[in-house]
Amino acid sequence: MNRKELLRRTLLIGFVFLSLGGWLLHLRIHQPFAHNYNLIPYISGIISLFVLTLLFSFRKTVAYAYAINGILVIIGTIVMAHFSVVNFKGPLTLSAILLNTLLADIFLLWGKLVVGKAIFDLEILSTDQEVVSPGRYFRYPNMGWWYIHLVALSIVYILGNILWK
């Protein structure tokens, strides 16, 4: 086994642990059959843990896994941020934001995106070239592409909440 294969396997194991931890956390908080809306995090966890791990395991399907993982991270971020804002109680302080919201869960979720990007970069991109081509930070597969989608989908989500009350 060469160093690249060892690194890919290590990143894949990290992805599995992050996915499993998030899924178990959701199972503890959102019992899947208590309410219909609890099925969404349950199914997202199954997709992350089993389907994406399988897709990240093969070079031909890494790009699909990277895209699906990114969309799940963005949707999870938006929904958890909305839940934190709606259910926030108490004074607005830094410690309240850090400890009484789902910010820590969102950070773990973005850790999953970063690990997925590392797997993608290792498998698809040439490792001896420049990391980001000048002027292409906001193009796929760079992180700027995900930031634009996070902002755009957040705007759509906010407008949906405002217009369809």
C-alpha positions, 0 to 999 in steps of 0.5 A: 500500500502506498502513501496515497492509498493509506491517506485515502483510507484514513480520510475515509475512516474519518468520514465514517466516524463523522457520519456515524457520530452525526447520525447517532446524535440525530437518532438520540435527539430525533427519534425517527418514527416519533414525527414524520419530519424526523425521518429527514435527518434519519434518512440523511444519516443513512445516506451519509454513512452508507451510500456516501461512504460507498461512493467515496470508496471508488474513484469513478464515483468520488465526484458524485459523493462529493456533490451529494455530501456538499448539498447535505451539509448545506441543507443541514446547516440551514435547517440547524441554524433555523432551528437554533434561531427559532428556539433561542432563549435567553440573552444574546451573548457569545457563550449563549451562541456557542453553547445554547445553539447547534453551532457545534453540530454545524461545525462537525457537519462542515468538518465532514465536507472538508474531509470529503473535499480532501478525499475528492482532491486526493483522488481527482485532482493532480497533487503536483499542481497549484491548489486553486487556479487564479480567478477560479475560487468560486467554481466547482470543486473549490470551497467558494462554490459551496459558500455561494450555494450556502448563501443562495439556498439560505436566501431561498429558505428564508424567502420561503419561510417569509412568503409561505407562512 
